[in-house]
């Protein structure tokens, strides 16, 4: 969902958001979401589902284009967007149940981070700050939610792992300061995210501190 909202905000499209309790999905939602997943974009009352499809549609119909105009470059961007599921699984240290599992996941993260570090270096050819350059693109919108969650956890676990990947670090910092990304989540997002980690028994939930506990 967040990817679509980032694009809508970046393109300055007026929209309304309806939040769904994924543990108790209403019948009306299941009728318009064939896979029972968010996001779903209602376009003239017709539903469009799946993040990639929604992002591509928005870029086709709402100028300016966020994808590169060059067909080869555009295809390369799509390929790196397809890497998002592998990348998110590789760095999601926050969804681990024990310290041992946390450390194992952290030890495996460099493999995924290095691929993305190399991609930024090879694909961009400029100073950024975003994946392609000075303007937000679909690749940025795809990775921003995962980098945002990683940054939230990093302030507590302080692994310092991104220091070894300066291009990703600078990219993440730029994304998390972008208004389209900042406003892409509900005001209660951080509280809900932290409470979910604690309530589901994830290891990092034990490291969040009293201030976060109070937010539940």
GIQUIJO-V83625 format. One record per residue. N is the residue number from 1. RES is the residue in one small letter. PHI is phi in degrees with one decimal (NA if undefined). OMEGA is omega as a letter, one per 30 degrees, with the letter a starting at -180 (999 if undefined). D_CENTER is the distance of its C-alpha to the mean C-alpha in whole Angstrom. Layout:
[[N,RES,PHI,OMEGA,D_CENTER] [N,RES,PHI,OMEGA,D_CENTER]]
//
This chain:
[[1,x,NA,a,9] [2,x,-62.2,l,7] [3,x,-58.6,a,6] [4,x,-64.8,a,10] [5,x,-66.3,l,11] [6,x,-58.5,a,9] [7,x,-66.6,l,12] [8,x,-59.6,l,15] [9,x,-71.2,a,15] [10,x,-63.4,l,15] [11,x,-90.0,l,17] [12,x,58.5,l,19] [13,x,-91.9,l,20] [14,x,-76.1,a,21] [15,x,-155.9,l,20] [16,x,-118.4,a,20] [17,x,-113.0,l,17] [18,x,-115.4,a,19] [19,x,-88.5,a,17] [20,x,-114.6,l,18] [21,x,-78.5,a,19] [22,x,-69.7,l,18] [23,x,-89.5,a,21] [24,x,-149.6,a,23] [25,x,-73.1,l,22] [26,x,-69.2,a,25] [27,x,-61.0,a,27] [28,x,-62.2,l,26] [29,x,-72.1,a,23] [30,x,-63.7,l,24] [31,x,-72.6,a,26] [32,x,-104.6,l,23] [33,x,-117.3,a,21] [34,x,-55.8,a,22] [35,x,-96.8,l,20] [36,x,68.0,a,19] [37,x,-120.4,l,16] [38,x,-98.1,g,14] [39,x,-89.7,l,13] [40,x,-129.7,l,16] [41,x,-108.5,l,17] [42,x,-89.2,l,21] [43,x,-114.7,a,23] [44,x,51.2,l,27] [45,x,73.8,l,26] [46,x,-96.6,a,25] [47,x,-82.8,l,22] [48,x,-125.3,a,19] [49,x,-127.6,a,17] [50,x,78.8,a,14] [51,x,-57.3,a,11] [52,x,-62.7,a,12] [53,x,-63.1,l,16] [54,x,-65.3,a,15] [55,x,-62.3,a,13] [56,x,-64.8,l,16] [57,x,-62.2,a,18] [58,x,-59.3,a,17] [59,x,-72.4,l,18] [60,x,-73.5,a,21] [61,x,-105.7,a,22] [62,x,-119.6,l,21] [63,x,-76.3,f,22] [64,x,-80.0,l,22] [65,x,-64.5,l,20] [66,x,-97.9,l,17] [67,x,-80.9,l,17] [68,x,-60.8,l,20] [69,x,-72.4,a,24] [70,x,-67.6,a,25] [71,x,-58.1,a,25] [72,x,-67.4,l,24] [73,x,-63.3,l,22] [74,x,-63.8,l,20] [75,x,-64.5,l,20] [76,x,-63.0,l,19] [77,x,-60.9,l,16] [78,x,-63.7,l,15] [79,x,-63.1,l,16] [80,x,-73.8,l,13] [81,x,-67.3,l,11] [82,x,-66.8,l,13] [83,x,-79.4,a,12] [84,x,-54.8,a,9] [85,x,-57.2,l,10] [86,x,-65.9,a,13] [87,x,-62.9,a,11] [88,x,-64.0,l,8] [89,x,-67.1,a,12] [90,x,-74.9,a,14] [91,x,-112.9,a,12] [92,x,-77.7,l,11] [93,x,-62.6,a,15] [94,x,-76.8,l,14] [95,x,-101.4,l,15] [96,x,-125.1,a,18] [97,x,-89.0,a,22] [98,x,-130.7,l,24] [99,x,-63.0,a,24] [100,x,-63.5,l,26] [101,x,-66.3,l,23] [102,x,-59.1,a,20] [103,x,-67.6,l,22] [104,x,-66.3,l,22] [105,x,-64.0,l,19] [106,x,-63.7,l,19] [107,x,-66.2,l,21] [108,x,-88.1,a,20] [109,x,-62.8,a,16] [110,x,-54.6,l,18] [111,x,-59.3,a,19] [112,x,-80.6,l,15] [113,x,-64.8,a,15] [114,x,-65.3,l,18] [115,x,-61.0,a,17] [116,x,-74.1,l,14] [117,x,-59.4,l,17] [118,x,-65.9,l,19] [119,x,-63.6,l,17] [120,x,-61.5,a,17] [121,x,-63.3,a,20] [122,x,-86.6,a,22] [123,x,-80.0,a,20] [124,x,-84.5,a,20] [125,x,67.9,l,23] [126,x,-152.2,a,23] [127,x,-88.7,l,22] [128,x,78.2,g,19] [129,x,-87.2,a,17] [130,x,-96.9,a,14] [131,x,-58.5,a,14] [132,x,-98.7,a,17] [133,x,154.2,a,19] [134,x,-78.4,a,19] [135,x,-112.2,l,17] [136,x,-63.5,l,14] [137,x,-128.5,a,13] [138,x,-65.9,l,11] [139,x,-64.4,l,10] [140,x,-59.5,a,8] [141,x,-63.5,a,7] [142,x,-73.5,a,5] [143,x,-88.6,a,4] [144,x,-53.9,a,4] [145,x,-59.3,a,2] [146,x,-76.5,l,4] [147,x,-67.6,l,6] [148,x,-65.0,l,7] [149,x,-66.6,l,8] [150,x,-61.3,a,10] [151,x,-65.4,l,11] [152,x,-62.1,l,12] [153,x,-74.4,a,14] [154,x,-59.7,a,15] [155,x,-65.8,l,17] [156,x,-101.9,a,19] [157,x,-86.0,l,20] [158,x,49.8,l,20] [159,x,-73.8,a,20] [160,x,69.2,a,20] [161,x,-65.3,a,18] [162,x,-71.7,l,16] [163,x,-62.1,l,20] [164,x,-82.6,a,21] [165,x,-132.7,a,18] [166,x,-60.5,l,19] [167,x,-70.0,l,17] [168,x,-65.9,a,14] [169,x,-60.0,l,15] [170,x,-65.8,l,16] [171,x,-63.2,l,13] [172,x,-60.6,l,11] [173,x,-59.3,a,13] [174,x,-65.7,l,14] [175,x,-62.6,a,10] [176,x,-74.6,l,10] [177,x,-102.0,a,14] [178,x,-80.9,a,13] [179,x,-60.5,l,14] [180,x,-63.6,l,12] [181,x,-77.7,a,9] [182,x,-57.1,a,11] [183,x,-88.7,a,13] [184,x,-86.3,l,10] [185,x,-120.1,l,11] [186,x,-67.0,l,14] [187,x,-55.7,a,16] [188,x,-90.4,a,17] [189,x,-54.3,a,13] [190,x,-61.4,a,14] [191,x,-60.7,a,17] [192,x,-66.8,l,16] [193,x,-61.4,a,13] [194,x,-66.2,l,16] [195,x,-63.1,l,19] [196,x,-64.0,l,17] [197,x,-63.2,a,17] [198,x,-70.9,a,21] [199,x,-68.4,a,22] [200,x,-91.7,l,21] [201,x,75.4,l,22] [202,x,-76.4,a,20] [203,x,-56.3,a,21] [204,x,-64.1,l,19] [205,x,-61.4,l,20] [206,x,-80.0,a,24] [207,x,-105.2,a,23] [208,x,-78.0,l,21] [209,x,92.2,a,24] [210,x,-67.2,a,27] [211,x,-61.8,l,25] [212,x,-72.8,l,22] [213,x,-58.5,a,24] [214,x,-66.4,a,26] [215,x,-75.7,l,23] [216,x,-65.6,999,23]]
//
